[in-house]
Amino acid sequence: MRPFRYERARDVPSACTSAAHPGTRFIAGGTNLVDLMKLEIEAPAHLVDIGRLPLNGIDETAEGGLRIGARVTNTAVAVDLRVRRRYPLLSQAILAGASTQLRNKATTGGNLLQRTRCPYFYDTTKPCNKRVPRSGCAALEGINRMNAVLGVSDHCIAAHPSDMAVAMTALDARVETIAPDGSRRTIPIDALYRPPGDTPHIETVLEPGELIVSVLLPPPPPGRQVYRKVRDRASFAFALVSVAAIVELDGDRVRAARVAFGGISYKPWRSAEAEAALVGAPATRASFDAAGIAALRDARGHGHNDFKIPLARRTLRATLAAAASS
């Protein structure tokens, strides 16, 4: 690990001002950043610790939703009774990720901003455009079993690793931020992540020093919520494919549906195509299969990860069946 300057932030404005300087990073739980620093994948010159800022509450909103502070731990979100009763999808997704120890430390804001687990990103002997811009992408011709099949480019096929973000995308969550100049904005989670294009090292739309202060959940949607994760082992493994689904029925037909995938794109992938195929259709296996075909129509495998395309379709079918079974 390289030497760096450490600063404990006194308040949000000073934290944003400090972090606006080049080579500076926020740190909260540190469950991802510290590992990257140890491997010298990231070498910030200055860390701004936001661990004591008052961003750790879960509050009701006037509209009937919840505002979750950026420093609230994954465990605290998953076990909150309001989340479990009104947003079970979110609790299921969080509990499917990492381990108890990591969930106790990892924060809401940090989870959204965690970096890919592509093995070539972690291997500093291999070219990686996300780690070193314009150096190449070893995953394209390498062992790319864990990599993305939707929304990628010829410069990067890394997949976003979060479970929590997939559920939040299906729930239409938004992140609330503060910039160094004091301006605030609200960003839909689906719009937080930038497509890789030819600049995969620029991963979000956040500006230097812009801090996520909270995540806003709108009132819970009608229908049953289900999260399903397919992985290599039963715990402490990233998703090969995951699906967050919310299905509202009108008799034996789908009145409304929301679908988001994990493990197959540079971001949690909300599928408008699957949702359009489902609305008005009977809640049958044939309809669920049609939704899967629509969702993965533009998917492109790269050899080792070709299996993710049929796996994503089958996982969607199973998740929709579970959501429609009540």
ChimeraX attribute file (.defattr): number of C-alpha atoms within 10 A of each C-alpha:
attribute: neighborCount
match mode: 1-to-1
recipient: residues
	/A:1	13
	/A:2	11
	/A:3	9
	/A:4	13
	/A:5	10
	/A:6	13
	/A:7	16
	/A:8	16
	/A:9	20
	/A:10	14
	/A:11	12
	/A:12	18
	/A:13	16
	/A:14	14
	/A:15	24
	/A:16	23
	/A:17	16
	/A:18	20
	/A:19	24
	/A:20	19
	/A:21	13
	/A:22	12
	/A:23	14
	/A:24	20
	/A:25	20
	/A:26	25
	/A:27	19
	/A:28	23
	/A:29	23
	/A:30	19
	/A:31	17
	/A:32	18
	/A:33	22
	/A:34	15
	/A:35	13
	/A:36	16
	/A:37	15
	/A:38	12
	/A:39	15
	/A:40	14
	/A:41	17
	/A:42	17
	/A:43	20
	/A:44	18
	/A:45	15
	/A:46	19
	/A:47	22
	/A:48	21
	/A:49	20
	/A:50	23
	/A:51	18
	/A:52	13
	/A:53	17
	/A:54	14
	/A:55	18
	/A:56	19
	/A:57	16
	/A:58	20
	/A:59	13
	/A:60	15
	/A:61	13
	/A:62	8
	/A:63	9
	/A:64	11
	/A:65	19
	/A:66	23
	/A:67	21
	/A:68	25
	/A:69	24
	/A:70	28
	/A:71	25
	/A:72	23
	/A:73	24
	/A:74	25
	/A:75	21
	/A:76	20
	/A:77	23
	/A:78	22
	/A:79	14
	/A:80	13
	/A:81	13
	/A:82	16
	/A:83	21
	/A:84	15
	/A:85	11
	/A:86	17
	/A:87	25
	/A:88	19
	/A:89	26
	/A:90	27
	/A:91	24
	/A:92	23
	/A:93	24
	/A:94	24
	/A:95	19
	/A:96	23
	/A:97	21
	/A:98	17
	/A:99	14
	/A:100	13
	/A:101	9
	/A:102	18
	/A:103	22
	/A:104	14
	/A:105	18
	/A:106	23
	/A:107	26
	/A:108	28
	/A:109	24
	/A:110	23
	/A:111	22
	/A:112	25
	/A:113	20
	/A:114	16
	/A:115	20
	/A:116	19
	/A:117	15
	/A:118	21
	/A:119	19
	/A:120	22
	/A:121	22
	/A:122	16
	/A:123	14
	/A:124	14
	/A:125	8
	/A:126	15
	/A:127	18
	/A:128	26
	/A:129	20
	/A:130	25
	/A:131	20
	/A:132	15
	/A:133	16
	/A:134	15
	/A:135	13
	/A:136	17
	/A:137	23
	/A:138	20
	/A:139	24
	/A:140	19
	/A:141	10
	/A:142	13
	/A:143	16
	/A:144	21
	/A:145	18
	/A:146	23
	/A:147	31
	/A:148	31
	/A:149	25
	/A:150	22
	/A:151	19
	/A:152	22
	/A:153	18
	/A:154	11
	/A:155	22
	/A:156	26
	/A:157	28
	/A:158	32
	/A:159	26
	/A:160	29
	/A:161	30
	/A:162	25
	/A:163	30
	/A:164	25
	/A:165	28
	/A:166	32
	/A:167	33
	/A:168	25
	/A:169	25
	/A:170	27
	/A:171	26
	/A:172	18
	/A:173	23
	/A:174	22
	/A:175	25
	/A:176	21
	/A:177	19
	/A:178	21
	/A:179	22
	/A:180	20
	/A:181	12
	/A:182	12
	/A:183	9
	/A:184	14
	/A:185	12
	/A:186	16
	/A:187	17
	/A:188	16
	/A:189	23
	/A:190	21
	/A:191	14
	/A:192	18
	/A:193	19
	/A:194	17
	/A:195	19
	/A:196	23
	/A:197	14
	/A:198	15
	/A:199	16
	/A:200	24
	/A:201	17
	/A:202	15
	/A:203	18
	/A:204	15
	/A:205	12
	/A:206	17
	/A:207	11
	/A:208	18
	/A:209	23
	/A:210	23
	/A:211	25
	/A:212	25
	/A:213	23
	/A:214	25
	/A:215	25
	/A:216	26
	/A:217	23
	/A:218	16
	/A:219	18
	/A:220	17
	/A:221	18
	/A:222	13
	/A:223	19
	/A:224	20
	/A:225	28
	/A:226	23
	/A:227	27
	/A:228	24
	/A:229	23
	/A:230	19
	/A:231	16
	/A:232	10
	/A:233	9
	/A:234	9
	/A:235	12
	/A:236	14
	/A:237	16
	/A:238	23
	/A:239	25
	/A:240	23
	/A:241	24
	/A:242	29
	/A:243	31
	/A:244	35
	/A:245	29
	/A:246	25
	/A:247	28
	/A:248	20
	/A:249	22
	/A:250	11
	/A:251	9
	/A:252	12
	/A:253	17
	/A:254	22
	/A:255	17
	/A:256	19
	/A:257	26
	/A:258	25
	/A:259	27
	/A:260	27
	/A:261	30
	/A:262	31
	/A:263	31
	/A:264	31
	/A:265	22
	/A:266	28
	/A:267	33
	/A:268	30
	/A:269	24
	/A:270	22
	/A:271	18
	/A:272	16
	/A:273	16
	/A:274	24
	/A:275	22
	/A:276	16
	/A:277	20
	/A:278	28
	/A:279	20
	/A:280	16
	/A:281	19
	/A:282	17
	/A:283	23
	/A:284	17
	/A:285	13
	/A:286	12
	/A:287	21
	/A:288	24
	/A:289	20
	/A:290	17
	/A:291	27
	/A:292	26
	/A:293	20
	/A:294	19
	/A:295	27
	/A:296	20
	/A:297	12
	/A:298	11
	/A:299	17
	/A:300	16
	/A:301	19
	/A:302	18
	/A:303	13
	/A:304	16
	/A:305	18
	/A:306	17
	/A:307	14
	/A:308	24
	/A:309	24
	/A:310	13
	/A:311	16
	/A:312	24
	/A:313	22
	/A:314	17
	/A:315	22
	/A:316	28
	/A:317	22
	/A:318	17
	/A:319	25
	/A:320	32
	/A:321	18
	/A:322	17
	/A:323	22
	/A:324	22
	/A:325	11
	/A:326	10
